[in-house]
């Protein structure tokens, strides 16, 4: 339970706030027009904002480099194709 609380209340950045605001705005529109599809669309934005998931923020898609022996990524050989 502690991890859910940490995820909800930490790591807020600009894009996360924008997603929450956009989700709430779309939810209000969905309620006014009584449209289920728009409501599901807003639920997606609200979920991504509250859960802190998705690739819309700074560093959310960051994948650290592996510290493998020899670092094979730098040992690339190229072959010329004619």
Rosetta blueprint (number, residue, H / E / L):
1 X L
2 X H
3 X H
4 X H
5 X H
6 X H
7 X H
8 X H
9 X H
10 X L
11 X L
12 X L
13 X L
14 X H
15 X H
16 X H
17 X H
18 X H
19 X H
20 X H
21 X H
22 X H
23 X H
24 X H
25 X H
26 X H
27 X H
28 X H
29 X H
30 X H
31 X H
32 X H
33 X H
34 X L
35 X L
36 X H
37 X H
38 X H
39 X H
40 X H
41 X H
42 X H
43 X H
44 X H
45 X H
46 X H
47 X H
48 X H
49 X H
50 X H
51 X H
52 X L
53 X L
54 X L
55 X L
56 X L
57 X L
58 X L
59 X L
60 X L
61 X L
62 X L
63 X L
64 X L
65 X L
66 X L
67 X L
68 X L
69 X L
70 X L
71 X L
72 X H
73 X H
74 X H
75 X L
76 X L
77 X L
78 X L
79 X L
80 X L
81 X L
82 X L
